[in-house]
Amino acid sequence: MITLQTARRAFTLVELLVVIGIIGILIALLLPAVQFAREAGRRTQCSNNLRQIGTALHTYLTSVGRWPPVSVLPVGRTFEPWSGQARLLPYIEQQQLANLIDWKVSPEFTGNPTAARTRVSIYICPSEVNDYERVTPTLTHYPLNYGFNEGTWFIYDPRTGEAGDGVFAPNKAYAPADVLDGLSNTLAASEVKAYQPNLWDSGNPGARGNAPPPDLASLSTYFGGTFDSNGHTEWVEGDVHESGFTTTMPPNTVVPYTKDGITYDIDLTSMRDGESVTAPTYAAVTSRSYHPGLVNVLLLDNSVRPVTDGVELRVWRAMGTRAGREPQRLE
């Protein structure tokens, strides 16, 4: 009698490698789609954050009659001012946090360490890679990703009280009637990156009357002062390099600065607003984001839209002025 054994069939090494290869190809094809879907979701959440900020600005406007100043700086003394974002707290469902601030008792943000270290989720873009607190010897801070529009280049002169051409400025609270270019043509806020490398307090330009630099080469003539990587890490502070942006350069423009053999993409502030009673503040604080090729912006009519890196400088600067009489629409 012949016994027939059922032959066992198994994968050969070649077949196993083919299957692994096919799986690898499928993963490679699917991964970009998954990443694209995730980024699309983050962009949508980012837009929603800006839209909520816009709603808060309009509610503030209805309540007070004007939009908030980005800071309030007493004349003739240095000061650590609260930001415009802090003034919006009651209007973004942060009343408990707003209650911590007594504007009469602690008019400077340094008087309230609890507020300074609090993470305000609406002020953080979900694509931000540095979503963590910053510890200093005196205070612990939390960053933000949405700066208010402080204009083209010039910010503030502490001697005269003159402010720049943006919608938000130190010691100024503007109303819709001040926006001659139209609410739908004017920037209210835009994205910025946390822990942004920057130069500050160079004292250059040191006088009024300096026109905005037309290009990167011209901007580089103002390099100097102190370098650090802590821009936009203090949502409570009203300095332009912490809670604002300017339209000196288009979105995501790389402003190269080399220190100790390392090249950084920087912001520039000639003198931090509130740190001098004589020197004017000029700032090239660029709108930046982690969304590929664009930044999300909020317009004064409460619309939110993406702006590509390739927007013309002329158009971008026109969108940053409140009364330049050069209304431009972002296409």
Secondary structure in CASP SS format (residue, H / E / C, confidence):
PFRMAT SS
TARGET T0000
AUTHOR 0000-0000-0000
METHOD secondary structure of the structure
MODEL  1
M C 1.00
I C 1.00
T C 1.00
L C 1.00
Q C 1.00
T C 1.00
A C 1.00
R C 1.00
R C 1.00
A C 1.00
F C 1.00
T C 1.00
L H 1.00
V H 1.00
E H 1.00
L H 1.00
L H 1.00
V H 1.00
V H 1.00
I H 1.00
G H 1.00
I H 1.00
I H 1.00
G H 1.00
I H 1.00
L H 1.00
I H 1.00
A H 1.00
L H 1.00
L H 1.00
L H 1.00
P H 1.00
A H 1.00
V H 1.00
Q H 1.00
F H 1.00
A H 1.00
R H 1.00
E H 1.00
A H 1.00
G H 1.00
R H 1.00
R H 1.00
T H 1.00
Q H 1.00
C H 1.00
S H 1.00
N H 1.00
N H 1.00
L H 1.00
R H 1.00
Q H 1.00
I H 1.00
G H 1.00
T H 1.00
A H 1.00
L H 1.00
H H 1.00
T H 1.00
Y H 1.00
L H 1.00
T H 1.00
S H 1.00
V H 1.00
G C 1.00
R C 1.00
W C 1.00
P C 1.00
P C 1.00
V C 1.00
S E 1.00
V C 1.00
L C 1.00
P C 1.00
V C 1.00
G C 1.00
R C 1.00
T C 1.00
F C 1.00
E C 1.00
P E 1.00
W E 1.00
S C 1.00
G H 1.00
Q H 1.00
A H 1.00
R H 1.00
L C 1.00
L H 1.00
P H 1.00
Y H 1.00
I C 1.00
E C 1.00
Q C 1.00
Q H 1.00
Q H 1.00
L H 1.00
A H 1.00
N C 1.00
L C 1.00
I C 1.00
D C 1.00
W C 1.00
K C 1.00
V C 1.00
S C 1.00
P C 1.00
E E 1.00
F H 1.00
T H 1.00
G H 1.00
N C 1.00
P H 1.00
T H 1.00
A H 1.00
A H 1.00
R C 1.00
T C 1.00
R C 1.00
V C 1.00
S H 1.00
I H 1.00
Y H 1.00
I C 1.00
C C 1.00
P C 1.00
S C 1.00
E C 1.00
V C 1.00
N C 1.00
D C 1.00
Y C 1.00
E C 1.00
R E 1.00
V E 1.00
T C 1.00
P C 1.00
T C 1.00
L C 1.00
T E 1.00
H E 1.00
Y C 1.00
P C 1.00
L C 1.00
N C 1.00
Y E 1.00
G E 1.00
F E 1.00
N E 1.00
E C 1.00
G C 1.00
T C 1.00
W C 1.00
F E 1.00
I E 1.00
Y E 1.00
D C 1.00
P C 1.00
R C 1.00
T C 1.00
G C 1.00
E C 1.00
A E 1.00
G C 1.00
D C 1.00
G C 1.00
V C 1.00
F C 1.00
A E 1.00
P E 1.00
N C 1.00
K E 1.00
A C 1.00
Y C 1.00
A C 1.00
P H 1.00
A H 1.00
D H 1.00
V C 1.00
L C 1.00
D C 1.00
G C 1.00
L H 1.00
S H 1.00
N H 1.00
T C 1.00
L E 1.00
A E 1.00
A E 1.00
S E 1.00
E E 1.00
V C 1.00
K C 1.00
A C 1.00
Y C 1.00
Q E 1.00
P E 1.00
N E 1.00
L E 1.00
W E 1.00
D C 1.00
S C 1.00
G C 1.00
N C 1.00
P C 1.00
G C 1.00
A C 1.00
R C 1.00
G C 1.00
N C 1.00
A C 1.00
P C 1.00
P C 1.00
P C 1.00
D C 1.00
L H 1.00
A H 1.00
S H 1.00
L H 1.00
S H 1.00
T C 1.00
Y C 1.00
F C 1.00
G C 1.00
G C 1.00
T E 1.00
F E 1.00
D E 1.00
S E 1.00
N E 1.00
G E 1.00
H C 1.00
T C 1.00
E C 1.00
W C 1.00
V C 1.00
E E 1.00
G C 1.00
D C 1.00
V H 1.00
H H 1.00
E H 1.00
S H 1.00
G E 1.00
F E 1.00
T C 1.00
T C 1.00
T C 1.00
M C 1.00
P C 1.00
P C 1.00
N C 1.00
T C 1.00
V C 1.00
V C 1.00
P E 1.00
Y E 1.00
T E 1.00
K E 1.00
D C 1.00
G C 1.00
I E 1.00
T E 1.00
Y E 1.00
D E 1.00
I C 1.00
D E 1.00
L E 1.00
T E 1.00
S C 1.00
M C 1.00
R C 1.00
D C 1.00
G C 1.00
E C 1.00
S C 1.00
V C 1.00
T C 1.00
A C 1.00
P C 1.00
T E 1.00
Y E 1.00
A E 1.00
A E 1.00
V C 1.00
T C 1.00
S C 1.00
R C 1.00
S C 1.00
Y C 1.00
H C 1.00
P C 1.00
G C 1.00
L E 1.00
V E 1.00
N E 1.00
V E 1.00
L E 1.00
L E 1.00
L C 1.00
D C 1.00
N C 1.00
S C 1.00
V E 1.00
R E 1.00
P E 1.00
V E 1.00
T E 1.00
D C 1.00
G C 1.00
V C 1.00
E C 1.00
L H 1.00
R H 1.00
V H 1.00
W H 1.00
R H 1.00
A H 1.00
M H 1.00
G H 1.00
T C 1.00
R C 1.00
A C 1.00
G C 1.00
R C 1.00
E C 1.00
P C 1.00
Q C 1.00
R C 1.00
L C 1.00
E C 1.00
END
